[in-house]
Amino acid sequence: MESKRQQKFARLIQKELAEIFQRNVSHLFQGAYISITDVKVSPDLGVAKVHLSLLLNPNGRDLLNEIRVNSKTIRHELAKRIKNQVRVIPELIFYLDDTAEYAAKMDKIISELDIPAESKEDPSNPFRSEEDEEDLYDEEGLEDEDEDDLSDR
């Protein structure tokens, strides 16, 4: 579990890196849309694990490698922005966040499933039928009438 200090520092890094990727170093990555999805910081604040989402980019692994090659430039840009707020600029380790791809894959699997149409009877309870449910509602209606009779007295 991260401390409040780690969480606050992670939010700061996430915000600043997002701006850096959009404005300062976008020319290094052919104008690709890079989103910072999560940042995890070590307890000593010396290492930041940055999770990136590379949307609309078919060769995400190549782009991630290019980002890793330019990590010193990115860290230098980060240092310019947060040097007055922290003592040590963390080492940046970049990871590819494939949550969106995973969700799309799961949606595809679910859509391909052959699920039979739902029957009226509950398969988990073979002894219960629609008639039982109708009887249940009739019994509830009787109980309400009995309560009304008591309140009239």
Secondary structure, DSSP 8 states (H G I E B T S, - for coil): ---HHHHHHHHHHHHHHHHIIIIISGGGGTT-EEEEEEEEE-TTS-EEEEEEEEET-TTHHHHHHHHHHTHHHHHHHHHHHHTTT-SS--EEEEEE--HHHHHHHHHHHHHH-------SS-TT-TT--HHHHHHHHHHHHHHHHHHHHHHH-
